[in-house]
Amino acid sequence: MKMVLTGLKTLETGHGDQETGKLEKGFTKTRVLCCAICRTDAKMWEQGHRDLVFPRVLGHEMVVKDHTGKRHIVWPGKSCGTCRFCKTGRENLCEDMKITGFHTDGGFADRAVLPEKSLIPLPDDLNTHVACFAEPVGCVINAFEKLSAQKNDRILVLGAGTMGLITALYAHHSGLIPHIIEKDEAKIKHVAPYLGATGIACTKDTHESEFELVINTCADYIAFCQGIAKLGKAGRISFFSGISKNEHIETNLLNLIHYKEAVVTGVYGMTRDHMEKAVPFMQAHERELMLLIEDIVAPEKALQLMPDVLCGKHLKYILDFRLASDTVPDEPGQKAKSPARLNELTPDSLCRKVIETITPLSDNKLAAATSKIDDKTKPLGALGRIEDLAIRMSLIQNDLNPRILQKNLFVFAGDHGITEEGVSAYPAEVTAQMVDNFLNGGAAINVLCRHHDIEMKIVDMGVNYNFLPHPDLVMKKVARGTRNFAIENAMTEQQVITALENGMSTFLTTYDRHPVDIVGMGEMGIGNTSSASAIISVITGIPPGMAIGRGTGVDDKGLLHKTKVIERALQFHSPDPGNGFEILQKIGGFEIAGIAGAVLAAASKKTAVVLDGVISTAAGLVAYIINPSIQGYLISGHKSVEQAQKAALSHMNLVPLIDFDMRLGEGTGAALAIDMADAACKIMCQMASFDEAKIARKIFHKVIKPLLKFFRLNPGHVESRKNSIEAAWGPSYDFDLVSYGEHTCRTNV
């Protein structure tokens, strides 16, 4: 798909590549992920330009992906490389410049043919939509490099549009003191969230003057005049934005430049170097720049947005070609690199070693374990699922006398970009607050772990917060939360592997310190039910509408919205149900990947793994897809009220142990189930069999019964007889008295 300007105010949808012939040397085909609509684009749409030739694909503020799957921002030009400006590092002034989206087709298309030298690689942790600001940020950097600004200089920024707000943010970033003047009260209100987040002052006017620096970021000539008046002696003013045509400026005002010895510098675009410098700035201010995005839309909406962009009252609109209704499919040989499968991992990677170490649960003791539990002094099956659990623990430990000496539970925590879509009843900040609660020992899971003598650790896989060191905190942060998988992949391919390996190493480090007999998997992450539901929908095939639950307690309207968000996301991503790596990359969470890694590691050490609710179960399901041999080591702790869990457990042939209508998460259900597993092991080891009970009956009839009769007849001799028995058998001796299978009594002497 491409949006083609075929005439003034005429933007039409087209199909096919911009270049169908042989590629010109030095050019490469790319896939456009996103492209922002610049006001320059809107001016070309409305007014045209003498050098603009129709038809033309507009757009120059873009993020693209090359044939290897690597993301790039694009310096929107092709310079000659030989003129005096190119040779002195000022290629933006090249005498033979060709501008992308003006002289050649640009980014309003799902594919673009671009100069290879114009591509600037992006780091994996930079949001794709934020990266669309690289070009305007580069322009701002160009302006500041010409101003010779000093720390604590006061700078007046004229205009509170996108460029003005970026300029003020960069000034603040550089240690200057910015003040924005914006005459439109409505615009000031519109950008209030940004101003509040950055602490930058913005007013309709100011009584202050004698500013060291002035940057005019709007086309209003009156604003330019005001800037000259507000400038202090020996001040510097940046002629940043072109002024409206055919306006007149009072010469008396211009004379102030003479009297003040002011320095006026023009700024035209940016060099490739300026855009490279924009990247770390965008990384440092990703949150603030996100507030400058008016909306992220499908490319078909470009035409209707042009008037809004032109009027200057709105911030940045971004066309996301991944949201297009009829994007042209990938060509053979041009597909991005698929997320890793096991055989693509390096042989020495922890991930591969762990996965390949896992062996299926052996059933060589199944018959013996079943016979042993059946022979206990009870009717067959009278202990219900406790009996199944006892057999399972015997098989996992390959021992007819299973024991649980070391119990552990990990709470994996991470934030989710999908919360930007309003899918949770709680703000994302609650994740960090709950982790603090865990560390302070005040959560439900803390109480249960203390009660059942379970060693508990909290694992920071990706919380958007920096915690102080704590003995119960394991630092495994991959990033400060995943990306919003409604509009892009939740994480990069490398982050998937890192998250899995961080989960693996968390368990293995604990196991190396002291072997673990059973481990529970808990979680905390606002928004993670959206990720878990999406994962379960993909793998099991149930519709998203059946998989989505209320999570933290969204109302009916919120549930409907949440369902629509997940449906659109799954249509957008279409993950491979058989590729656990791809599923995590596209719709996963860091804590979910961490749990999956820990599950795989525990199975590799033949340790029983207790899953908790729907989140933990979704993570276990991903681990099961990666290596189905883990199934025998898995125990479902409890039945969640989230309906997706049922489908996931059915897929793995698991049945939950308890049903308390719980939906708290944290690992609370797993903690209760761990205690049940401990009880099951003790039943297997300590409960008498019928043969053992027969021996007890003989002792009773020949020894104890006569003694009891004697005690009843001679109460004065009880204490002396008790002492005699204790001397012979110890202070306490238990006898199980069984009368033919059903009625059991116990006497303690």
Stockholm file with secondary structure:
# STOCKHOLM 1.0

chainA/1-749         MKMVLTGLKTLETGHGDQETGKLEKGFTKTRVLCCAICRTDAKMWEQGHRDLVFPRVLGHEMVVKDHTGKRHIVWPGKSCGTCRFCKTGRENLCEDMKITGFHTDGGFADRAVLPEKSLIPLPDDLNTHVACFAEPVGCVINAFEKLSAQKNDRILVLGAGTMGLITALYAHHSGLIPHIIEKDEAKIKHVAPYLGATGIACTKDTHESEFELVINTCADYIAFCQGIAKLGKAGRISFFSGISKNEHIETNLLNLIHYKEAVVTGVYGMTRDHMEKAVPFMQAHERELMLLIEDIVAPEKALQLMPDVLCGKHLKYILDFRLASDTVPDEPGQKAKSPARLNELTPDSLCRKVIETITPLSDNKLAAATSKIDDKTKPLGALGRIEDLAIRMSLIQNDLNPRILQKNLFVFAGDHGITEEGVSAYPAEVTAQMVDNFLNGGAAINVLCRHHDIEMKIVDMGVNYNFLPHPDLVMKKVARGTRNFAIENAMTEQQVITALENGMSTFLTTYDRHPVDIVGMGEMGIGNTSSASAIISVITGIPPGMAIGRGTGVDDKGLLHKTKVIERALQFHSPDPGNGFEILQKIGGFEIAGIAGAVLAAASKKTAVVLDGVISTAAGLVAYIINPSIQGYLISGHKSVEQAQKAALSHMNLVPLIDFDMRLGEGTGAALAIDMADAACKIMCQMASFDEAKIARKIFHKVIKPLLKFFRLNPGHVESRKNSIEAAWGPSYDFDLVSYGEHTCRTNV
#=GR chainA/1-749 SS CEEEEEETTEEEEECSCSCCSCCCTTEEEEEEEEEEECHHHHHHHHHCCTTCCSSEECCCEEEEECTTSCEEEECSEECCSCSHHHHTTCGGGCTTCEEBTTTBCCSSBSEEEEEGGGEEECCTTSCHHHHTTHHHHHHHHHHHHTTTCCTTCEEEEECCSHHHHHHHHHHHHTTCEEEEECSCHHHHHHTHHHHHHHTCEEESCCSCCCEEEEEECSSCHHHHHHHHHHEEEEEEEEECSCCCTTCCCCHHHHHHHHHTTCEEEECCSCCHHHHHHHHHHHHHTHHHHHTTEEEEECGGGHHHHHHHHHHTCSCEEEEEGGGCTTCCCCCTTCCCCCCCCGGGSCTTCHHHHHHHHCCCCCCTTHHHHHHHHHTBSSCTTTTTHHHHHHHHHHHHHTCSSCCCCCEEEEEEEECCGGGGGCCCSSCTHHHHHHHHHHHTTCSHHHHHHHHTTCEEEEEEEECSSCCCCCTTEEECCSSSSCCCTTTSCSSCHHHHHHHHHHHHHHHHHHHHHSCCSEEEEEEECTTHHHHHHHHHHHHHCCCHHHHCCCTTTCCHHHHHHHHHHHHHHHHHHCCCTTCHHHHHHHHCCHHHHHHHHHHHHHHHTTCEEEECSHHHHHHHHHHHHHCGGGGGGEEECEEESSTHHHHHHHHHTCCCSEEEEECCCTTHHHHHHHHHHHHHHHHHHHSCBHHHHHHHHHHIIIIIHHHHHHHHHCGGGHHHHHHHHHHHHCSCCEEEEEETTTEEEEEEC
#=GC SS_cons         CEEEEEETTEEEEECSCSCCSCCCTTEEEEEEEEEEECHHHHHHHHHCCTTCCSSEECCCEEEEECTTSCEEEECSEECCSCSHHHHTTCGGGCTTCEEBTTTBCCSSBSEEEEEGGGEEECCTTSCHHHHTTHHHHHHHHHHHHTTTCCTTCEEEEECCSHHHHHHHHHHHHTTCEEEEECSCHHHHHHTHHHHHHHTCEEESCCSCCCEEEEEECSSCHHHHHHHHHHEEEEEEEEECSCCCTTCCCCHHHHHHHHHTTCEEEECCSCCHHHHHHHHHHHHHTHHHHHTTEEEEECGGGHHHHHHHHHHTCSCEEEEEGGGCTTCCCCCTTCCCCCCCCGGGSCTTCHHHHHHHHCCCCCCTTHHHHHHHHHTBSSCTTTTTHHHHHHHHHHHHHTCSSCCCCCEEEEEEEECCGGGGGCCCSSCTHHHHHHHHHHHTTCSHHHHHHHHTTCEEEEEEEECSSCCCCCTTEEECCSSSSCCCTTTSCSSCHHHHHHHHHHHHHHHHHHHHHSCCSEEEEEEECTTHHHHHHHHHHHHHCCCHHHHCCCTTTCCHHHHHHHHHHHHHHHHHHCCCTTCHHHHHHHHCCHHHHHHHHHHHHHHHTTCEEEECSHHHHHHHHHHHHHCGGGGGGEEECEEESSTHHHHHHHHHTCCCSEEEEECCCTTHHHHHHHHHHHHHHHHHHHSCBHHHHHHHHHHIIIIIHHHHHHHHHCGGGHHHHHHHHHHHHCSCCEEEEEETTTEEEEEEC
//
